[in-house]
Amino acid sequence: MIKSMTGFGRCRETVDGLDITVEIKSVNSRFFDCSPKISRAYAYLEERIKPYLQSRGISRGKVDVWVGVELLDSEGVSVALDEGYLKGYLDALYRMRDAYGLRDDISVMSVARNTSIFLVQKPEEDVERDWQRVQTVLAKATDAFLSVREREGEALASDIRAKVAQIGAWVDEIERLSATDIASYRERLADRIREALADNQITPDETRLLTECAIHADKVAVDEELVRLRTHIGALEEILASDEPVGRKLDFLMQEMNREINTTGSKCNDAAIARIVVDVKCQLEKIREQIQNLE
């Protein structure tokens, strides 16, 4: 399924006494750039987030992941004082007060701002257990995130298909106008040559005349370019129907289609064809802009 590179997903649940919140958001990027952030006490789980998202099929986009973990049940957690550090810290404060004549505003709350005086003891870390808890919520946030990406991707794909259908109709029109232009040019060229030769009482060489017309027709023929354009249109539809990331493939295909329509425009002298070529190029540019949003 086609996915957009922009999306947002959020989930908050309580798992085994932990209040866990996960938020995932992403914007466009050429590559997969994942920036996970998790509560400091569970920082050892941070390195597992990117591989998990990759395993869920996320391959492009700048993805920011925030994981908040709050302990609701304080059982097994104790807070003590680092007596040695605290004594040294207070001695330093008293010396600074006496040496510089500072106002003595040393209080429990002012000293407590230095959190290094506390020793927090909690149950021994169990990496696998903690990861399973976080992953439970991360999985649901990822589901929501991917759902948004898929909805936006399908909307973009639908818009691209409509634009490509219009291009296909224009290609048919170019083919019709090109055939008419070549036929009319042959007649005009033949008439001019016959008139010029008749003024000088010269009998035209019909074989040479047909040869010159055929040479011109070959120069302005766009059959090959139109065939390749139709082939690219078919390939684009196949790519859109793929379950793999398609952004880079479609971007390359747009370059090829631009090349063919530019060649078509340079070969044809008909004003109506020139206008259609401009319309096709504008449409291709709109499609290219949409493709920049696809994974």
LUMLUMLUM-32273 format. One record per atom (N, C-alpha, C, CB): x, y, z. Coordinates in pm, whole numbers, padded with zeros to 5 digits, always signed. Atoms other than C-alpha are relative to their C-alpha. Glycine has a CB too. Layout:
// LUMLUMLUM-32273
XYZ;...
***
This chain:
// LUMLUMLUM-32273
+00084-00120+00000;+00000+00000+00000;+00087+00125+00000;-00095+00001+00122;-00074-00126+00008;+00122+00349-00090;-00011+00075+00133;-00052+00087-00116;-00001-00074-00127;+00227+00550+00216;+00060+00138-00020;+00079-00078+00108;-00059-00133-00006;+00288+00917+00273;+00117-00002+00099;-00107+00106+00041;-00110-00008-00097;+00605+01020+00457;-00037+00085+00121;+00124+00057-00066;+00043-00079-00114;+00410+01249+00689;-00107-00075+00078;-00053+00139-00045;+00099+00070-00081;+00209+01112+00977;+00017+00030+00148;+00009-00150-00024;-00004-00019-00146;+00131+01119+01349;-00077-00113+00065;-00059+00139+00042;+00068+00104-00076;+00042+00850+01599;+00029+00016+00148;+00042-00138-00047;-00018-00015-00145;-00010+00855+01977;-00078-00108+00073;-00046+00141+00047;+00069+00096-00086;-00098+00605+02246;+00049+00019+00144;+00023-00147-00048;-00035-00007-00142;-00108+00620+02626;-00074-00111+00073;-00035+00140+00061;+00058+00110-00075;-00165+00319+02847;+00078-00024+00129;-00003-00129-00086;-00066+00043-00123;-00088+00186+03192;+00032-00148-00012;-00089+00028+00126;-00045+00139+00014;+00116-00135+03180;+00082-00037+00122;+00082-00020-00131;-00073+00050-00117;+00224-00316+03499;+00050+00113+00089;+00119-00085-00045;-00036-00109-00090;+00221+00001+03708;+00079+00111-00064;+00077-00054+00113;-00071-00106+00072;+00389+00215+03440;-00099+00077-00087;+00115-00059-00087;+00079-00086+00087;+00213+00509+03277;+00088+00032-00121;-00050+00132+00074;-00086-00012+00118;+00355+00492+02923;-00073+00078-00109;+00042-00140-00052;+00053-00081+00110;+00296+00752+02652;+00099-00003-00116;-00027+00147+00047;-00085+00002+00119;+00430+00720+02297;-00061+00091-00106;+00016-00146-00056;+00041-00087+00110;+00411+00986+02027;+00099-00016-00115;-00009+00150+00046;-00084+00015+00119;+00541+00938+01672;-00048+00100-00104;-00005-00148-00055;+00036-00091+00109;+00549+01204+01403;+00113+00001-00103;-00027+00145+00054;-00103+00003+00104;+00731+01231+01072;-00029+00104-00107;+00008-00140-00063;+00008-00090+00115;+00801+01466+00782;+00087-00059-00111;+00046+00146+00037;-00072+00052+00115;+00962+01421+00441;+00151-00002+00022;-00033+00082-00122;-00147+00011-00002;+01323+01308+00408;+00041-00098-00108;+00053-00045+00141;-00047+00091+00105;+01528+01138+00139;+00027-00140+00056;+00128+00055-00066;-00035+00128-00061;+01629+00865+00383;-00081-00020+00129;+00153-00007+00030;+00065+00026-00128;+01510+00710+00711;+00085+00059+00111;-00022-00152+00022;-00071-00071-00107;+01617+00946+00989;-00087-00006+00125;+00033+00149-00041;+00081+00021-00120;+01486+00831+01327;+00068+00063+00122;-00023-00150+00024;-00051-00066-00120;+01529+01041+01643;-00087-00039+00120;+00002+00156-00019;+00079+00043-00116;+01399+00852+01951;+00043+00072+00127;+00012-00151+00019;-00027-00058-00132;+01373+01013+02295;-00087-00074+00101;-00029+00154+00003;+00072+00075-00101;+01275+00824+02608;+00040+00050+00138;+00029-00151-00014;-00030-00044-00137;+01258+00900+02980;+00137-00051+00043;-00109-00050+00098;-00139+00030-00033;+01607+00906+03127;+00016-00134+00072;+00058+00111+00087;-00012+00124-00077;+01543+00614+03363;-00007-00124-00089;-00109-00007+00105;+00012+00115+00092;+01471+00392+03060;+00079+00024-00128;-00148-00026-00033;-00081-00034+00118;+01736+00530+02825;+00061-00123-00066;+00110+00097+00038;-00061+00121+00055;+01877+00179+02779;-00090-00068-00104;+00032-00098+00113;+00090+00057+00101;+01572+00099+02563;-00001+00079-00130;-00141-00008+00056;+00008-00092+00114;+01626+00386+02319;+00049-00064-00130;+00080+00124+00028;-00059+00058+00121;+01842+00187+02076;-00088-00105-00065;+00134-00061+00033;+00087+00102+00056;+01562-00064+02023;-00115+00058-00083;-00056-00086+00111;+00116-00062+00065;+01310+00185+01888;+00016+00005-00151;-00022+00141+00055;-00019-00011+00146;+01460+00246+01542;-00013-00135-00070;+00137+00059-00030;+00018+00130+00067;+01499-00126+01452;-00145-00047+00001;+00088-00105+00068;+00140+00042-00005;+01141-00185+01566;-00081+00069-00109;-00061+00031+00138;+00074-00073+00103;+01005+00088+01338;+00036-00051-00139;+00029+00151+00010;-00041+00055+00129;+01209-00050+01048;-00067-00135-00025;+00153-00015-00007;+00065+00130+00015;+01062-00394+01115;-00148+00015-00034;+00015-00082+00127;+00140-00026+00033;+00717-00236+01076;-00015+00058-00141;-00061+00096+00102;+00007-00044+00139;+00807-00127+00722;+00023+00147-00024;-00130-00035-00055;-00028-00143+00018;+00902+00237+00781;+00142+00014-00054;-00016+00080+00135;-00130-00003+00065;+01188+00307+00541;+00046+00139-00041;-00003-00087-00121;-00040-00137+00037;+01183+00682+00463;-00073+00100+00088;-00029+00028-00150;+00060-00106-00077;+01109+01006+00642;+00082+00033+00123;-00140-00037+00039;-00063-00041-00126;+01240+01204+00937;-00102-00026+00111;+00045+00153-00003;+00097+00047-00100;+01070+01028+01227;+00048+00035+00141;-00022-00153-00014;-00029-00033-00139;+01064+01168+01580;-00091-00084+00090;-00022+00153+00028;+00074+00087-00092;+00961+00930+01860;+00027+00046+00143;+00039-00150-00020;-00015-00037-00141;+00897+01039+02217;-00073-00105+00085;-00056+00144+00028;+00057+00101-00089;+00840+00779+02489;+00015+00051+00143;+00071-00139-00019;+00000-00043-00139;+00743+00894+02836;-00043-00116+00090;-00094+00120+00021;+00031+00110-00091;+00748+00639+03120;+00000+00055+00142;+00104-00118-00015;+00012-00049-00138;+00620+00730+03467;-00042-00116+00089;-00104+00117+00009;+00028+00108-00095;+00624+00491+03761;-00116+00041+00090;+00126-00033+00085;+00117-00030-00083;+00282+00487+03928;+00009-00066+00137;-00127-00044-00071;-00012+00076-00125;+00362+00229+04195;+00144+00013+00049;-00040-00151-00020;-00136-00024-00052;+00662+00331+04411;+00051-00115+00086;+00002+00127+00082;-00044+00114-00080;+00684-00009+04579;+00136-00049-00049;-00104-00115-00005;-00134+00047+00035;+01044-00125+04589;+00096+00112-00031;-00008-00091-00118;-00086-00115+00028;+01176+00228+04529;+00027+00074+00130;-00067+00096-00105;-00038-00073-00122;+01369+00403+04809;+00093+00115-00035;+00068-00094+00103;-00085-00117+00020;+01535+00741+04835;+00080+00024+00127;-00086+00127-00037;-00088-00024-00114;+01835+00793+05062;+00091+00118-00030;+00085-00128+00033;-00093-00111+00018;+02092+01064+05117;+00141-00054-00019;-00005+00097+00120;-00142+00030+00016;+02447+01045+04991;+00071+00084+00106;+00053+00031-00148;-00049-00076-00115;+02584+01145+05333;+00135+00065-00027;+00010-00091+00121;-00133-00056+00025;+02945+01193+05221;-00006+00119-00095;+00092-00106-00057;+00011-00110+00096;+02853+01407+04922;-00071+00119+00062;-00076-00046-00126;+00076-00108-00061;+02598+01608+05124;+00085+00080+00097;-00121-00056+00072;-00084-00070-00097;+02849+01688+05400;+00099+00091-00073;+00075-00102+00089;-00095-00081+00076;+03106+01807+05146;-00067+00119-00067;+00070-00085-00104;+00075-00105+00069;+02845+02011+04962;-00035+00112+00097;-00127-00058-00064;+00036-00101-00099;+02727+02186+05281;+00123+00075+00049;-00071-00064+00119;-00124-00066-00043;+03084+02255+05395;+00043+00104-00102;+00112-00103+00021;-00038-00094+00105;+03150+02420+05058;-00090+00122+00001;-00006-00069-00138;+00092-00112-00007;+02839+02634+05092;+00033+00093+00117;-00144-00050+00012;-00034-00081-00117;+02937+02748+05444;+00128+00080-00023;+00015-00089+00124;-00126-00070+00027;+03290+02835+05333;-00024+00117-00096;+00105-00097-00058;+00030-00106+00096;+03153+03035+05040;-00074+00115+00069;-00084-00055-00118;+00074-00103-00075;+02916+03219+05277;+00094+00084+00084;-00107-00065+00089;-00089-00072-00092;+03189+03307+05525;+00106+00079-00075;+00066-00097+00096;-00110-00065+00072;+03457+03394+05269;-00046+00125-00073;+00063-00096-00099;+00046-00112+00084;+03242+03630+05066;-00111+00082+00065;-00047-00052-00133;+00100-00078-00072;+03002+03760+05330;-00138-00008-00062;+00043+00143+00007;+00129+00018+00066;+02697+03619+05157;-00111-00019+00103;+00004-00119-00096;+00114+00019-00087;+02351+03617+05309;-00026-00149+00016;-00124+00072-00056;+00019+00142-00029;+02280+03285+05477;-00146-00037-00027;+00039-00033+00147;+00135+00044+00032;+01976+03149+05294;+00000-00151-00027;-00055+00078-00122;-00009+00145+00017;+02083+02786+05312;-00116-00065+00075;+00137-00054+00050;+00116+00067-00059;+01767+02580+05370;-00012-00138-00063;-00131+00084-00020;+00021+00135+00054;+01643+02231+05310;-00037+00006-00148;-00111-00074+00079;+00047-00005+00137;+01466+02330+04988;+00107+00050-00095;-00123+00087-00009;-00106-00050+00088;+01760+02527+04850;+00107-00106-00022;+00064+00128+00058;-00100+00106+00014;+01999+02239+04919;-00055-00114-00086;+00043-00054+00139;+00062+00111+00072;+01751+01987+04773;-00003+00022-00151;-00140-00023+00051;-00004-00024+00145;+01775+02156+04434;+00116-00075-00066;+00013+00150-00028;-00112+00081+00050;+02104+01971+04396;-00040-00147+00016;+00135+00032+00076;+00053+00136-00009;+01956+01630+04317;+00108-00106+00019;-00080-00032-00123;-00108+00098-00018;+02299+01466+04340;+00013-00047+00144;+00131+00060-00046;-00012+00041-00141;+02258+01449+04718;-00089-00122+00030;-00039+00117+00093;+00093+00112-00022;+01989+01180+04674;+00048-00126-00069;-00140+00037-00050;-00028+00131+00057;+02045+00814+04612;-00133-00072-00019;+00098-00084+00090;+00127+00066+00030;+01746+00656+04437;+00029-00146-00031;-00074+00070-00120;-00017+00143+00022;+01732+00282+04460;-00134-00059-00044;+00053-00071+00130;+00121+00063+00052;+01481+00087+04254;+00031-00144-00036;-00055+00077-00122;-00024+00140+00032;+01432-00275+04160;+00097-00014-00118;-00132-00070-00032;-00100+00023+00104;+01700-00422+03936;-00065+00004-00139;+00070-00136+00023;+00052-00013+00135;+01654-00344+03567;-00012-00136-00067;+00091+00090-00083;+00022+00118+00082;+01512-00616+03347;-00029+00051-00140;-00118-00093+00056;+00010-00064+00132;+01574-00499+02990;-00113-00061-00082;+00133-00012-00076;+00102+00065+00083;+01354-00756+02817;-00140+00027+00053;+00026-00151-00006;+00132-00026-00057;+01066-00709+03061;-00043+00144-00028;+00002-00026+00152;+00034-00141+00022;+01082-00329+03033;-00029+00027-00147;+00114+00090+00048;+00023-00021+00143;+01106-00346+02654;-00138-00052-00041;+00109-00068-00083;+00131+00054+00032;+00797-00565+02633;-00111+00094+00044;-00018-00136+00066;+00100-00095-00048;+00605-00312+02841;-00008+00121-00093;+00035+00046+00143;-00002-00117+00088;+00715-00018+02626;-00049-00037-00140;+00142+00059-00007;+00037+00041+00135;+00670-00212+02303;-00151-00018-00015;+00071-00130-00037;+00145+00015+00005;+00308-00285+02389;-00068+00130-00041;-00054-00047+00137;+00058-00131+00031;+00229+00087+02375;+00057+00053-00132;+00027+00100+00115;-00064-00045+00124;+00479+00161+02097;-00069-00062-00121;+00150-00036+00001;+00065+00069+00112;+00306-00097+01875;-00132+00067-00036;-00024-00148+00035;+00129-00064+00027;-00032+00074+01913;+00017+00140-00058;-00084+00006+00128;-00028-00132+00056;+00114+00418+01849;+00046-00013-00145;+00107+00074+00085;-00047+00024+00137;+00285+00277+01539;-00116-00036-00092;+00106-00110-00001;+00120+00033+00079;-00045+00128+01420;-00073+00128-00042;-00095-00091+00081;+00070-00127+00030;-00207+00473+01443;+00081+00084-00098;-00025+00080+00130;-00090-00076+00087;+00096+00634+01278;-00007-00052-00144;+00144-00007+00053;+00003+00060+00134;+00094+00391+00984;-00137+00020-00066;+00033-00150+00008;+00134-00020+00054;-00282+00429+00945;-00013+00138-00064;-00106-00017+00110;+00002-00136+00055;-00242+00804+00894;+00083+00006-00127;+00054+00103+00104;-00086+00001+00119;+00044+00747+00650;-00070-00067-00119;+00131-00073+00030;+00067+00073+00107;-00161+00498+00451;-00117+00080-00058;-00050-00135+00050;+00112-00081+00050;-00467+00725+00430;+00051+00114-00087;-00083+00057+00117;-00055-00110+00079;-00259+01017+00310;+00062-00052-00129;+00105+00078+00081;-00062+00059+00119;-00069+00790+00070;-00103-00035-00105;+00079-00123+00038;+00104+00035+00096;-00390+00662-00089;-00061+00125-00063;-00109-00082+00069;+00053-00125+00055;-00518+01018-00129;+00096+00056-00106;-00023+00104+00112;-00100-00047+00096;-00192+01116-00302;-00001-00087-00125;+00140+00001+00063;+00000+00091+00114;-00201+00805-00522;-00122+00025-00089;+00001-00147+00048;+00121-00028+00077;-00559+00883-00627;+00017+00127-00083;-00122+00013+00093;-00023-00125+00072;-00460+01237-00722;+00099-00020-00114;+00052+00109+00097;-00099+00026+00106;-00158+01112-00918;-00064-00077-00115;+00121-00080+00057;+00067+00078+00106;-00372+00858-01108;-00088+00090-00088;-00086-00112+00061;+00085-00091+00077;-00616+01133-01210;+00083+00086-00094;-00083+00090+00095;-00088-00083+00083;-00332+01351-01337;+00061-00082-00114;+00112+00063+00086;-00059+00086+00103;-00176+01059-01526;-00104-00033-00107;+00056-00130+00062;+00106+00027+00098;-00511+00980-01690;-00016+00118-00096;-00134-00027+00073;+00007-00119+00085;-00522+01338-01818;+00117+00003-00097;-00002+00127+00085;-00117+00005+00088;-00169+01301-01955;-00021-00101-00111;+00127-00034+00081;+00027+00101+00101;-00275+00982-02132;-00092+00052-00110;-00062-00123+00064;+00091-00058+00099;-00560+01170-02303;+00073+00100-00088;-00120+00068+00070;-00079-00096+00079;-00319+01444-02410;+00094-00071-00097;+00079+00092+00093;-00088+00076+00088;-00080+01185-02553;-00078-00048-00123;+00062-00122+00075;+00085+00041+00113;-00365+01050-02768;-00026+00116-00094;-00134-00057+00051;+00026-00119+00081;-00440+01403-02887;+00125+00040-00080;-00046+00117+00089;-00125-00030+00071;-00073+01464-02974;+00018-00095-00118;+00122-00009+00095;-00014+00099+00107;-00072+01144-03177;-00091+00035-00118;-00032-00141+00051;+00094-00036+00107;-00380+01253-03373;+00046+00125-00075;-00141+00024+00058;-00044-00125+00063;-00249+01605-03435;+00129-00020-00079;+00019+00109+00105;-00128+00024+00068;+00096+01477-03532;-00023-00066-00135;+00091-00088+00087;+00028+00067+00128;-00044+01246-03801;-00059+00098-00100;-00097-00118+00021;+00060-00101+00088;-00254+01532-03942;+00104+00099-00048;-00114+00074+00071;-00102-00098+00034;+00042+01770-03934;+00095-00054-00107;+00079+00041+00125;-00092+00059+00097;+00270+01532-04124;-00066-00011-00137;+00047-00139+00047;+00070+00015+00128;+00009+01462-04390;-00018+00135-00070;-00138-00066+00022;+00021-00132+00059;-00071+01831-04444;+00132+00061-00045;-00069+00093+00100;-00130-00055+00039;+00299+01919-04450;+00045-00060-00134;+00105-00027+00109;-00038+00064+00126;+00358+01666-04728;-00069+00069-00118;-00036-00150+00002;+00075-00063+00108;+00085+01825-04937;+00051+00141-00027;-00150+00004+00035;-00048-00137+00018;+00209+02181-04874;+00137+00002-00066;+00006+00072+00136;-00135+00005+00055;+00569+02089-04949;-00003-00039-00147;+00087-00098+00079;+00009+00046+00139;+00477+01905-05268;-00055+00111-00090;-00091-00125-00010;+00058-00108+00081;+00259+02194-05389;+00101+00112-00022;-00127+00057+00069;-00099-00108+00015;+00534+02451-05324;+00109-00037-00099;+00062+00033+00136;-00107+00042+00091;+00797+02247-05503;-00050-00003-00144;+00054-00139+00040;+00055+00006+00135;+00571+02186-05803;-00017+00140-00058;-00133-00075-00001;+00019-00137+00047;+00486+02557-05825;+00134+00064-00037;-00071+00085+00108;-00132-00058+00028;+00853+02658-05805;+00059-00057-00128;+00095-00025+00117;-00056+00063+00121;+00954+02409-06075;-00080+00039-00124;+00001-00153+00015;+00083-00037+00114;+00660+02500-06297;+00034+00139-00051;-00147-00006+00038;-00038-00136+00040;+00764+02867-06298;+00124-00001-00089;+00026+00088+00123;-00123+00011+00080;+01096+02756-06445;-00011-00109-00108;+00120-00031+00092;+00029+00100+00103;+00932+02505-06679;+00083-00127+00020;+00025+00059-00139;-00073+00123-00034;+01094+02210-06498;-00101-00102+00049;+00111+00026+00109;+00090+00107-00042;+00916+01882-06460;+00050-00060+00131;-00012-00110-00110;-00046+00052-00130;+00931+01768-06094;+00022-00151-00004;-00100+00034+00110;-00028+00143-00016;+01085+01432-06007;-00084-00048+00118;+00154-00028+00023;+00093+00043-00105;+00800+01270-05817;+00068-00089+00104;-00119-00073-00062;-00070+00088-00094;+01033+01011-05664;+00081+00081+00101;+00092-00098-00076;-00080-00087-00088;+01266+01281-05528;-00091+00078+00094;+00088+00098-00084;+00095-00076-00080;+00966+01476-05410;-00051-00084+00117;-00118+00047-00087;+00047+00089-00106;+00834+01179-05213;+00110-00027+00101;-00050-00131-00060;-00113+00025-00090;+01181+01118-05069;+00018+00115+00098;+00129-00022-00081;-00015-00117-00086;+01208+01475-04937;-00111+00006+00104;+00000+00128-00084;+00113+00001-00094;+00864+01448-04781;+00020-00107+00107;-00132-00023-00074;-00022+00109-00095;+00957+01115-04622;+00109+00035+00101;+00037-00129-00075;-00109-00041-00091;+01279+01262-04476;-00054+00094+00107;+00115+00068-00079;+00058-00093-00097;+01085+01544-04314;-00091-00074+00097;-00078+00112-00070;+00093+00073-00085;+00820+01308-04187;+00075-00079+00107;-00087-00094-00083;-00080+00076-00096;+01090+01098-04021;+00056+00091+00109;+00114-00073-00071;-00058-00093-00097;+01240+01405-03854;-00102+00045+00105;+00056+00121-00071;+00101-00054-00093;+00914+01520-03699;-00087-00109+00060;-00088+00101-00072;+00081+00109-00054;+00767+01177-03622;+00028-00017+00149;+00028-00133-00075;-00015+00016-00145;+00704+01131-03249;-00059-00132+00047;-00068+00117+00074;+00059+00129-00034;+00571+00777-03262;+00075-00068+00113;-00002-00091-00122;-00080+00069-00102;+00860+00637-03057;-00014+00067+00136;+00147-00004-00040;+00013-00073-00127;+00834+00909-02793;-00137-00027+00064;+00018+00152-00022;+00134+00024-00054;+00459+00855-02756;-00015-00143+00050;-00107+00029-00106;+00003+00139-00047;+00504+00478-02730;+00068-00011+00136;+00069-00094-00102;-00072+00006-00128;+00759+00527-02453;-00078+00071+00110;+00139+00063-00014;+00083-00069-00101;+00531+00776-02276;-00112-00092+00050;-00060+00130-00059;+00106+00092-00041;+00249+00522-02277;+00057-00114+00084;-00073-00057-00124;-00065+00105-00080;+00491+00258-02149;+00028+00049+00141;+00131-00046-00067;-00028-00058-00132;+00593+00489-01865;-00129+00017+00081;+00071+00137-00015;+00128-00014-00070;+00228+00556-01782;-00044-00134+00056;-00108+00057-00095;+00032+00133-00049;+00170+00182-01757;+00087-00041+00117;+00013-00101-00111;-00093+00033-00109;+00480+00141-01540;-00036+00076+00127;+00146+00032-00041;+00038-00080-00117;+00362+00421-01312;-00116-00064+00074;-00037+00144-00042;+00115+00065-00063;+00033+00242-01249;+00043-00128+00072;-00107-00032-00105;-00050+00121-00065;+00219-00082-01171;+00072+00034+00130;+00095-00076-00094;-00074-00041-00120;+00442+00101-00923;-00097+00043+00110;+00098+00116-00033;+00098-00045-00099;+00143+00262-00753;-00074-00117+00063;-00101+00095-00065;+00069+00119-00053;-00009-00084-00710;+00092-00086+00086;-00055-00083-00113;-00098+00080-00075;+00308-00211-00538;-00015+00023+00150;+00143+00035-00044;+00001-00012-00147;+00334-00274-00163;+00134+00052+00052;-00032-00135+00064;-00132-00045-00042;+00697-00157-00157;+00006+00153-00003;+00109-00060-00091;-00020-00144+00011;+00825+00200-00106;+00019+00040-00146;+00121+00045+00083;+00004-00032+00143;+00771+00376-00439;+00056+00138-00033;-00141-00010-00050;-00037-00139+00023;+00893+00734-00396;+00115+00017-00096;+00035+00064+00129;-00118-00014+00085;+01237+00695-00554;-00026-00048-00142;+00118-00076+00061;+00030+00053+00134;+01108+00481-00843;-00083+00100-00080;-00074-00134+00011;+00087-00095+00069;+00837+00733-00928;+00075+00127-00037;-00121+00034+00086;-00079-00119+00029;+01081+01021-00909;+00085-00022-00125;+00091+00036+00119;-00078+00033+00120;+01305+00850-01165;-00090-00007-00123;+00076-00134+00020;+00093+00012+00112;+01004+00773-01385;-00044+00137-00051;-00122-00084+00041;+00037-00135+00041;+00906+01141-01386;+00109+00063-00087;-00026+00087+00124;-00111-00051+00081;+01251+01228-01520;-00006-00056-00142;+00135-00036+00065;+00009+00062+00133;+01206+00980-01806;-00118+00056-00079;-00014-00153+00014;+00116-00054+00070;+00859+01110-01891;+00024+00144-00044;-00124-00007+00090;-00036-00137+00039;+00988+01468-01891;+00090+00000-00123;+00069+00072+00116;-00091+00009+00114;+01262+01365-02132;-00076-00028-00130;+00106-00110+00025;+00075+00036+00120;+01014+01210-02376;-00089+00115-00048;-00086-00123+00026;+00089-00108+00043;+00771+01502-02373;+00082+00120-00050;-00092+00044+00117;-00087-00107+00051;+01059+01750-02420;+00043-00029-00143;+00124+00017+00091;-00039+00039+00136;+01175+01556-02726;-00117+00016-00095;+00051-00145-00002;+00121-00016+00082;+00819+01552-02857;-00020+00146-00036;-00124-00054+00074;+00018-00143+00025;+00796+01930-02821;+00102+00056-00096;+00006+00075+00128;-00105-00052+00088;+01128+01989-02998;-00018-00048-00145;+00138-00043+00051;+00020+00054+00135;+01021+01775-03298;-00119+00062-00071;-00018-00151+00007;+00124-00046+00061;+00675+01917-03355;-00002+00152-00014;-00121-00047+00082;+00011-00144+00025;+00614+02260-03510;-00143+00050+00012;+00055+00033-00137;+00140-00037-00007;+00238+02256-03470;-00030+00073+00131;-00089-00125-00012;+00028-00083-00119;+00110+02525-03230;-00089-00073+00100;-00066+00131-00042;+00091+00073-00089;-00167+02302-03093;+00076-00106+00080;-00113-00066-00080;-00082+00100-00069;+00084+02028-03010;+00089+00067+00104;+00085-00080-00100;-00087-00073-00093;+00314+02284-02847;-00076+00036+00128;+00056+00128-00066;+00080-00034-00118;+00032+02393-02615;-00024-00124+00087;-00136+00063-00042;+00022+00124-00076;-00040+02033-02517;+00127-00042+00071;-00049-00113-00093;-00129+00035-00062;+00329+01970-02450;+00021+00081+00128;+00117+00024-00098;-00013-00085-00119;+00331+02264-02207;-00093-00050+00110;-00032+00147-00035;+00095+00051-00099;+00021+02126-02034;+00051-00129+00064;-00137-00025-00065;-00053+00126-00053;+00181+01782-02000;+00116+00027+00096;+00047-00092-00116;-00115-00031-00086;+00500+01931-01854;-00047+00059+00133;+00097+00098-00070;+00054-00056-00124;+00297+02131-01599;-00060-00110+00088;-00107+00107-00032;+00061+00110-00075;+00106+01819-01501;+00106-00091+00061;-00092-00081-00090;-00109+00083-00051;+00427+01618-01464;+00068+00066+00119;+00102-00028-00110;-00062-00070-00113;+00569+01886-01235;-00089-00010+00124;+00024+00149-00036;+00091+00017-00113;+00258+01866-01016;+00011-00140+00058;-00145+00028-00043;-00014+00139-00048;+00294+01488-00999;+00132-00016+00075;-00007-00100-00118;-00130+00010-00065;+00662+01522-00912;-00005+00058+00141;+00108+00071-00083;+00013-00060-00134;+00574+01750-00620;-00076-00093+00094;-00073+00137-00009;+00073+00094-00083;+00322+01496-00493;+00087-00120+00038;-00126-00048-00073;-00085+00117-00023;+00575+01215-00525;+00099+00026+00114;+00075-00037-00129;-00094-00032-00106;+00810+01399-00288;-00056-00033+00138;+00037+00148-00007;+00063+00033-00128;+00559+01316-00013;-00018-00149+00022;-00133+00068+00009;+00020+00143-00011;+00553+00943-00082;+00123-00072+00051;-00040-00056-00133;-00111+00079-00054;+00764+00689+00104;+00064-00080-00111;-00049-00093+00113;
***
